Amino acid sequence: MDESAALKVVAVRAVETAEGARTLWNETDRAWASRAAAEVVGANAAADAFLARRAALALERLGARDPALPAAVRALAWRPWIGTLVVGLAFALGLALDQVDATQRVNILAPPVLFLIVWNLAVYVVIAVGYVVRYGESARPGGLRGTLARWGAGSARSRGEGGTRAATLAFGDDWMRRAASLYAARAARILHLAAALLATGVLAGLYLRGLAFEYRATWESTFLDASSVRTLASFLYAPGAWLTGIAIPSVAEIAAIRAPGGENASPWLHLIAATLALVVIAPRLMLALVSGAFERYRATHLPLGVDEPYFQRLLRGYRGGPARVRVIPYSTTPSAAALAGLEAVVARSFGGSAALSVAAPVAYGADVDWPRDAASAGVTLAALFNATATPERETHGAFLAALGQRRGEVETLVALVDESTWRARFGDDAQRLAERRAAWQRMGVEAHVPAVFVDLVAPDLAAIDAALDAAIGDRNA
């Protein structure tokens, strides 16, 4: 998925997974966005096309209600002029640098571009070592790319209030994580181009000033003689001599320009310029080209992670119609309030158009008499237990084991443990509740059925949604 579309999809995902934003965007809106997107892209469109269109439609409706999220999307969108500005400033800085002293003397042992050469050689070493050390690891935002990401995310965080603000916070953090490799390539391209243009600006300024002033080449040293200086110059200017064909002066010629002597610096400037071009400008342009290729690929193939449960639910509804959820209570009869909470959980986690059916409770210790439609392709099958019951391997465990045998016949398999009665009876006894949860979790592990804890009378929809996502993700792993 390309960067622009992925940005919108991640923004809408943040709204649809943030509990506080439900006053702005409810299940009816979610169903509308999916239905409208399916009508626009058609039944056979790729998953990316459906998700991108759905996100665009959702942002239009959200923007009409609260402009905070669309504004956050715009804040995080990349602006090409930023890179152009950085590169242009680098060239201007190089052009403006004072290359020589007030007497226009160029010391051949300390040329004005020596720092640029040493700095860039150090950068190449760091790049090579970093590539070896981090080989196979995903890029993390740092340096300039981290600054760019934090700047955009900070701009996003400053927008919205209440539930919308929570959504924009989640959006900024999620986008930083997903786009880290893209930011890394983009920042690398800008930095390499800026370094190349800085060196180019230095050379341009050097030659432009050389039109109005005469540079004089000289050298002075406390410890070196002319022979040693020639050896050092041969090493220092070897790239420039190879490129230009200009020979390094002899020992006698170098001795003749020892301070206070000197000569016209034109040949030395050509050696300096050619060395800088080979050591700095050409490698940096090549690195910028490579980084740009990575950036273009990542900007058009941004990994969205459509195998995540959130996206899988959207795509299942697009390809196979509304989700179907079949709940089978075991040794418990849900109250009217619990059934209402169950409907809210299903609407939140499986979409407002999801079809929920609750089977007749299975009696304690009874053989399982499966309803005809309890297990079939595309169905989420859930066992419902009451947390006040002590899980027993011979009864609850046997029921879960029988449920597990249907694993290959259903879309998702999960155990829901309702804590509403427990909380009404025992209050907020955290230690006792943790012990009971651990017992149910062990039972679920033995049967290979993930257990999700819910309070159906007062459901925390965001927490339950996250727990169901983890359960579905474990199943699909």
Summary of the structure (lengths in Angstrom):
residues: 477
radius of gyration: 33.6
end to end distance: 22.4
largest distance: 108.3
contacts: 1517
relative contact order: 0.10
helix: 64%
strand: 9%
